[in-house]
Amino acid sequence: MLRERHTAIKGKTVLYVALLALTIAMMVMLSRCDQPIVLADDRPSGGDTLDIAIEYSPITYYSYDDTLGGFDYDLLRLVSQFSGRPMNFHPIVTLAKGLEGLDDGVYDVLVAQYPMTAAGRERYLFTSPIYIDKQVLVQQATTGVRRQFQLAGETVWVVKGSPMKERIEGLSREMGDTIHVMTDSIHGAEQLMMRVASGEIKFAVVNQSIARAMASKLKGLDVSVDISLSQFQAWVLRKDNQTLCDSINSWLDHIKANKPIYEPLNNRYFN
């Protein structure tokens, strides 16, 4: 009996030590990956390297002085280390550029503010959810819109290619009135918020995660009015890339199951 108990305790100890070693190894690998390859050109890398189009935003990817960060960016680095697949990052400002590069085969994965919708699923593959977000109205605090129906007859701006356009058009039909939707092909969500802050445009719709991060920097903005319900945010792939999508989901499952690695990352950006 004592021998069996000793064997069981020894087996658990070995398991705990192995898990601890794995956690430490992943932390070390992540710390050594401070200078990933970030490319400015739009050529596929070839080989087994994954080309990632990643959108500039406070949540997805940002550059400050010599520091690169962002929840999606850091999570992708973990995926690269865990899977052994090298990645080249292609920063993008506009969603339209990312979608075009994905369609043309320049990028393997698009990481941007592109919520999972039924219409989007008809055109693209989505990984398992990365986080939950929603779309909110951006306005100057003095504008005074507090309910969606107050947007009747108004003009609202979204980034080109975003499913937010369809959401606002659907809201317009539900109201039985017209909300005019304009798409910006030059700027991203952050720049749209700056345009609202400067008074160049009156309303914009962006993801809540970006809105909250930017509203703390752009004083005088109100981002309290919800435009959509909560939606899953995921990474986007072409329809013909199911194998890669399945692999990424498997890698994500393993990383999320490693709580000493994943929970601090999640808390850093969302809590």
Summary of the structure (lengths in Angstrom):
residues: 271
radius of gyration: 21.4
end to end distance: 47.3
largest distance: 79.6
contacts: 849
relative contact order: 0.16
helix: 44%
strand: 23%
